[in-house]
Amino acid sequence: MERLELSRKSVSGMRRVWFPVVFLFALTTLSSLPEDTSAQGQGTVDRVARAKKEGAVNFYSTWDIGRGQLLKEIFEKRYPGIVVNVYRATAASMNNRLSLEAKTGRHEFDVTIPGEIFWKGLNDQGLFTPYCSPERDAYPAELKDDRCFWTMLNLNTNVMAYNIRLVPKEEAPRKLLDLLHPRWKDKLVMDPQDYRWFAYTLDKMGEEKGIDFMKRLAGQRPQFRPGHTLQIQLVAAGEFPVNVMGYGYRVEELRAKGAPIDWYADEPVSITGAVGSLSRRAPHPEAGKLFMDFLLSREAQQAMVRFNVVPARPDVPPDPPRLTRGLKLHPVKPELADIINRRIEQFRAIFETQ
């Protein structure tokens, strides 16, 4: 007993001696650690300081005005002193603007999200520079290139929409090949200039099978109406029972308002979307990198969900989640632009459109 009591006193004494030693060792170790270069680390602090000296970032956007304005407000609130100048245009107009800047040497943009079908041609003109944003690590390989030139920022799922009052659920087309059923002859609606969908479908199916499918689809005598939003509205109104290709988020917008419409997607589901890139000759290079980090961040991706946008970042679910949850995806690569002219000619020849 006496020996045991002595041991307890010894241990107690050792604790009193070792506690300050351990504490001092911890402080010494922490002070010798390398600088933190994470999103909250010194590297980002330095970048923010340099970006604030530049004072602005020029963002060329193909997104709707409301989404661009929201992202501008969030960014400016997070980084006071940096003004986001948003130029908004359609994908075709944006392509023309960027090409003109390249030819004239103006180089006014810092960050842009051109239409994915135009990206390759713009990059061939030397407009973009690689930037491996740390936020990019959250994105799967199929949503970015391996050289850090582009990252997809949102996803547009290509789906087949149908009117639930005109089409029983068990008869609704679930695969593209289901559109070839005799019941759909003269009853399908599609876009007269859906060249990108044509190219994406052939990329997914393969040239031979894809061309065969398109010829058989043309034999169904689909009706043509310009504009994917209009087509979805016509299906919801009962003008047509089935839309060959619509965007999932547009269908969900109408469903949320009570429209009698639903959708199925042929898997793997073709997905398109805006791709973000940084200018090779950015007038505000540090602010441009900071803004690219922001666009790829959870905060910005979550903000876009408010506009029924399907975020590309996997840890930010869309609303509703069914837009991507459980679906096998087939992301479209901007490099398909190399053959788009041939696909346009094939589409026009098969569907006899101009």
C-alpha positions as CSV (number, residue, x, y, z in Angstrom):
1,M,0.0,0.0,0.0
2,E,2.8,2.4,0.9
3,R,4.6,1.6,-2.3
4,L,1.4,2.1,-4.3
5,E,0.8,5.5,-2.7
6,L,4.3,6.6,-3.6
7,S,3.8,5.6,-7.2
8,R,0.6,7.7,-7.4
9,K,2.5,10.7,-6.1
10,S,5.3,10.1,-8.6
11,V,2.9,9.9,-11.5
12,S,1.1,13.0,-10.3
13,G,4.4,14.8,-10.1
14,M,5.3,13.7,-13.6
15,R,2.0,15.0,-14.9
16,R,2.8,18.4,-13.4
17,V,6.3,18.4,-14.9
18,W,5.4,17.1,-18.4
19,F,2.3,19.2,-19.1
20,P,4.2,22.5,-19.7
21,V,6.9,20.6,-21.6
22,V,4.3,19.0,-24.0
23,F,2.5,22.3,-24.4
24,L,5.8,24.0,-25.3
25,F,6.6,21.3,-27.8
26,A,3.2,21.7,-29.4
27,L,3.7,25.4,-29.8
28,T,7.2,24.9,-31.2
29,T,5.9,22.3,-33.7
30,L,2.9,24.4,-34.9
31,S,5.1,27.4,-35.4
32,S,7.4,25.4,-37.6
33,L,4.6,24.1,-39.9
34,P,4.6,25.4,-43.5
35,E,2.2,28.2,-44.4
36,D,-1.4,27.1,-45.1
37,T,-2.1,27.5,-48.8
38,S,-5.7,26.3,-48.6
39,A,-8.7,28.4,-49.5
40,Q,-8.4,30.1,-46.1
41,G,-4.6,30.2,-46.2
42,Q,-1.9,32.8,-46.9
43,G,-1.9,32.1,-50.6
44,T,-5.5,33.1,-51.0
45,V,-5.0,36.1,-48.7
46,D,-2.3,37.3,-51.0
47,R,-4.4,36.7,-54.0
48,V,-7.3,38.7,-52.6
49,A,-5.0,41.6,-51.8
50,R,-3.7,41.6,-55.4
51,A,-7.2,41.3,-56.8
52,K,-8.3,44.2,-54.7
53,K,-5.5,46.3,-56.1
54,E,-6.9,45.5,-59.6
55,G,-10.3,46.5,-58.4
56,A,-12.5,44.8,-61.0
57,V,-13.2,41.6,-62.9
58,N,-14.9,41.5,-66.3
59,F,-17.2,38.5,-66.7
60,Y,-18.6,37.6,-70.1
61,S,-21.7,35.5,-69.4
62,T,-24.2,33.5,-71.5
63,W,-26.3,33.0,-68.4
64,D,-29.6,34.8,-67.8
65,I,-29.5,38.3,-66.3
66,G,-30.9,37.3,-62.9
67,R,-28.3,34.6,-62.3
68,G,-25.4,36.8,-63.3
69,Q,-26.7,39.6,-61.1
70,L,-27.0,37.3,-58.1
71,L,-23.5,36.0,-58.5
72,K,-22.2,39.5,-58.9
73,E,-23.8,40.6,-55.6
74,I,-22.5,37.6,-53.6
75,F,-19.0,38.0,-54.9
76,E,-18.9,41.8,-54.3
77,K,-20.2,41.2,-50.8
78,R,-17.5,38.6,-50.1
79,Y,-14.7,40.7,-51.6
80,P,-15.6,44.4,-51.1
81,G,-13.5,46.6,-53.4
82,I,-13.7,44.3,-56.4
83,V,-16.4,45.2,-58.9
84,V,-17.9,42.6,-61.2
85,N,-18.6,44.0,-64.6
86,V,-21.1,41.6,-66.3
87,Y,-21.5,41.5,-70.1
88,R,-24.3,39.2,-71.1
89,A,-25.1,37.8,-74.6
90,T,-26.4,34.7,-76.3
91,A,-23.9,31.9,-77.1
92,A,-23.7,33.0,-80.8
93,S,-23.3,36.7,-80.0
94,M,-20.7,35.9,-77.3
95,N,-18.7,33.9,-79.9
96,N,-18.7,36.8,-82.3
97,R,-17.7,39.3,-79.5
98,L,-14.8,37.1,-78.3
99,S,-13.6,36.4,-81.9
100,L,-13.7,40.2,-82.6
101,E,-11.6,40.9,-79.5
102,A,-9.1,38.3,-80.6
103,K,-8.7,39.8,-84.0
104,T,-8.5,43.4,-82.8
105,G,-6.3,42.7,-79.8
106,R,-8.7,44.3,-77.4
107,H,-8.8,41.5,-74.8
108,E,-11.3,43.0,-72.4
109,F,-12.7,39.9,-70.6
110,D,-11.2,38.1,-67.6
111,V,-13.6,35.1,-67.3
112,T,-16.1,33.9,-69.8
113,I,-18.6,31.0,-70.1
114,P,-19.1,30.7,-73.9
115,G,-21.4,28.1,-75.4
116,E,-19.6,24.7,-75.2
117,I,-20.0,24.3,-79.0
118,F,-18.0,27.5,-79.6
119,W,-15.2,26.9,-77.0
120,K,-12.8,24.9,-79.3
121,G,-12.8,27.5,-82.0
122,L,-12.2,30.3,-79.5
123,N,-9.4,28.4,-77.9
124,D,-7.8,27.8,-81.3
125,Q,-7.6,31.6,-81.5
126,G,-5.5,31.6,-78.3
127,L,-8.0,33.3,-76.1
128,F,-7.7,31.1,-73.0
129,T,-5.1,30.1,-70.5
130,P,-5.0,27.2,-68.1
131,Y,-5.8,27.7,-64.4
132,C,-5.9,24.8,-62.0
133,S,-8.3,26.3,-59.4
134,P,-8.2,24.5,-56.1
135,E,-12.0,24.3,-56.2
136,R,-11.7,22.3,-59.4
137,D,-10.7,19.2,-57.3
138,A,-14.4,18.8,-56.4
139,Y,-15.4,18.1,-60.0
140,P,-15.2,14.7,-61.7
141,A,-12.8,14.2,-64.6
142,E,-15.6,14.1,-67.2
143,L,-16.6,17.7,-66.3
144,K,-13.2,19.2,-66.9
145,D,-10.2,18.9,-69.3
146,D,-6.9,17.5,-68.0
147,R,-5.0,20.7,-68.8
148,C,-7.1,23.1,-66.7
149,F,-8.4,25.1,-69.6
150,W,-12.1,24.6,-68.9
151,T,-14.5,23.3,-66.3
152,M,-18.2,22.7,-66.7
153,L,-20.2,24.9,-64.4
154,N,-23.8,23.7,-64.9
155,L,-25.5,20.7,-66.5
156,N,-28.4,20.7,-68.9
157,T,-29.8,17.2,-69.1
158,N,-31.3,16.2,-72.5
159,V,-34.6,14.5,-71.7
160,M,-37.8,13.4,-73.5
161,A,-40.8,15.3,-72.2
162,Y,-44.4,14.0,-72.4
163,N,-47.9,15.2,-71.5
164,I,-49.2,12.9,-68.7
165,R,-52.8,13.4,-69.7
166,L,-52.2,12.3,-73.2
167,V,-49.6,9.6,-72.6
168,P,-50.0,6.8,-70.0
169,K,-46.8,6.4,-68.0
170,E,-46.3,2.9,-69.2
171,E,-46.3,4.1,-72.8
172,A,-44.1,7.1,-72.4
173,P,-40.7,6.8,-74.2
174,R,-37.9,6.0,-71.9
175,K,-35.2,5.4,-74.5
176,L,-34.6,7.3,-77.7
177,L,-35.4,4.1,-79.7
178,D,-38.9,4.2,-78.1
179,L,-39.6,7.3,-80.2
180,L,-39.7,5.0,-83.3
181,H,-42.8,3.2,-82.1
182,P,-45.7,3.6,-84.7
183,R,-47.9,5.3,-82.1
184,W,-45.6,8.4,-82.3
185,K,-45.8,9.0,-86.1
186,D,-46.8,12.6,-86.8
187,K,-47.1,13.3,-83.1
188,L,-43.5,14.3,-82.1
189,V,-42.2,17.8,-81.8
190,M,-38.6,18.8,-82.2
191,D,-36.4,21.8,-83.0
192,P,-35.6,22.5,-86.7
193,Q,-32.1,23.4,-85.9
194,D,-31.2,20.9,-83.1
195,Y,-27.8,20.4,-84.6
196,R,-26.1,20.1,-81.2
197,W,-28.5,17.4,-80.0
198,F,-27.9,15.6,-83.3
199,A,-24.1,15.7,-82.8
200,Y,-24.3,14.7,-79.1
201,T,-26.6,11.7,-79.9
202,L,-24.2,10.5,-82.6
203,D,-21.3,10.9,-80.2
204,K,-23.2,8.7,-77.7
205,M,-24.6,6.1,-80.1
206,G,-21.7,6.0,-82.5
207,E,-21.8,7.1,-86.2
208,E,-23.4,4.1,-87.8
209,K,-26.1,3.5,-85.2
210,G,-26.7,7.2,-84.7
211,I,-27.3,7.9,-88.4
212,D,-29.6,4.9,-88.7
213,F,-31.6,6.1,-85.7
214,M,-31.9,9.6,-87.1
215,K,-33.2,8.4,-90.5
216,R,-35.8,6.3,-88.8
217,L,-36.8,9.2,-86.6
218,A,-37.2,11.4,-89.6
219,G,-39.6,8.7,-91.0
220,Q,-41.8,9.4,-88.0
221,R,-42.5,12.8,-89.6
222,P,-41.9,14.9,-86.5
223,Q,-43.3,18.5,-86.4
224,F,-40.8,21.3,-86.1
225,R,-41.1,24.3,-83.8
226,P,-38.2,26.6,-83.0
227,G,-37.0,26.9,-79.4
228,H,-36.8,24.3,-76.6
229,T,-38.8,26.3,-74.2
230,L,-41.6,26.7,-76.7
231,Q,-41.7,23.0,-77.4
232,I,-42.0,22.2,-73.7
233,Q,-44.8,24.7,-73.3
234,L,-46.7,23.2,-76.3
235,V,-46.4,19.7,-74.8
236,A,-47.7,21.0,-71.5
237,A,-50.6,22.7,-73.3
238,G,-51.5,19.4,-75.1
239,E,-50.5,20.5,-78.6
240,F,-48.1,17.6,-78.8
241,P,-47.9,14.4,-76.7
242,V,-44.1,14.1,-76.8
243,N,-41.0,16.4,-77.2
244,V,-38.0,14.6,-78.7
245,M,-35.5,16.7,-76.8
246,G,-36.0,19.2,-74.0
247,Y,-34.0,20.4,-71.0
248,G,-34.8,18.6,-67.7
249,Y,-34.8,21.8,-65.6
250,R,-37.3,23.5,-68.0
251,V,-39.7,20.5,-67.6
252,E,-39.3,20.7,-63.8
253,E,-40.1,24.4,-63.8
254,L,-43.5,23.7,-65.4
255,R,-44.2,20.7,-63.2
256,A,-43.6,22.8,-60.2
257,K,-46.3,25.1,-61.5
258,G,-48.8,22.3,-61.9
259,A,-48.4,21.6,-65.6
260,P,-49.3,18.0,-66.7
261,I,-45.8,17.2,-67.9
262,D,-43.1,14.7,-67.0
263,W,-39.9,13.3,-68.5
264,Y,-37.6,10.3,-69.0
265,A,-34.0,10.4,-70.0
266,D,-32.1,8.0,-72.3
267,E,-29.1,6.8,-70.3
268,P,-26.3,7.6,-70.4
269,V,-27.9,11.1,-70.4
270,S,-26.3,13.6,-72.7
271,I,-25.6,16.7,-70.8
272,T,-24.4,20.1,-72.0
273,G,-23.6,23.2,-70.1
274,A,-21.5,26.4,-69.7
275,V,-17.8,25.9,-69.5
276,G,-15.8,28.5,-67.6
277,S,-12.4,29.7,-68.9
278,L,-9.8,32.3,-68.0
279,S,-8.5,34.8,-70.5
280,R,-4.9,34.4,-71.6
281,R,-4.5,38.2,-71.7
282,A,-6.8,39.1,-68.8
283,P,-6.8,42.8,-67.8
284,H,-7.4,41.7,-64.2
285,P,-5.6,38.3,-63.9
286,E,-5.7,37.9,-60.1
287,A,-9.3,39.0,-59.9
288,G,-10.1,36.7,-62.7
289,K,-8.6,33.7,-60.9
290,L,-10.4,34.7,-57.7
291,F,-13.7,34.9,-59.6
292,M,-13.1,31.5,-61.2
293,D,-12.5,30.1,-57.8
294,F,-15.8,31.6,-56.7
295,L,-17.8,30.2,-59.7
296,L,-16.6,26.7,-58.9
297,S,-17.2,27.1,-55.1
298,R,-20.1,25.5,-53.2
299,E,-21.5,28.9,-52.4
300,A,-21.9,30.0,-56.1
301,Q,-23.2,26.6,-57.1
302,Q,-25.8,26.6,-54.4
303,A,-26.8,30.1,-55.4
304,M,-27.5,29.0,-59.0
305,V,-29.9,26.3,-57.8
306,R,-32.3,29.2,-57.0
307,F,-32.7,29.7,-60.7
308,N,-33.5,26.0,-61.4
309,V,-30.0,25.5,-62.7
310,V,-28.5,22.0,-62.4
311,P,-25.1,22.6,-60.7
312,A,-22.1,20.8,-62.0
313,R,-20.5,20.4,-58.6
314,P,-21.4,16.9,-57.4
315,D,-21.7,17.9,-53.7
316,V,-24.4,20.4,-54.6
317,P,-27.7,18.6,-55.5
318,P,-30.1,20.2,-58.0
319,D,-33.7,21.0,-57.2
320,P,-35.3,18.5,-57.5
321,P,-32.5,16.0,-57.0
322,R,-34.0,13.6,-59.6
323,L,-32.5,15.8,-62.4
324,T,-29.2,14.0,-61.9
325,R,-29.5,11.6,-59.0
326,G,-29.0,8.0,-60.0
327,L,-28.6,8.8,-63.7
328,K,-25.6,7.8,-65.8
329,L,-24.3,10.9,-67.5
330,H,-22.6,11.4,-70.9
331,P,-21.0,14.9,-70.7
332,V,-20.5,16.6,-74.0
333,K,-17.0,17.7,-74.7
334,P,-16.3,21.1,-76.3
335,E,-14.0,19.4,-78.8
336,L,-17.1,18.1,-80.7
337,A,-17.1,21.6,-82.3
338,D,-14.5,20.3,-84.7
339,I,-17.2,18.3,-86.5
340,I,-20.3,20.4,-86.0
341,N,-20.4,21.7,-89.6
342,R,-20.6,18.1,-90.9
343,R,-23.3,17.3,-88.3
344,I,-25.3,20.4,-89.5
345,E,-25.2,19.2,-93.1
346,Q,-26.2,15.6,-92.0
347,F,-29.1,16.9,-89.9
348,R,-30.5,19.1,-92.7
349,A,-30.2,16.3,-95.2
350,I,-31.9,13.7,-93.0
351,F,-34.7,15.9,-91.7
352,E,-35.0,18.1,-94.8
353,T,-34.7,21.4,-92.9
354,Q,-32.8,24.6,-93.4
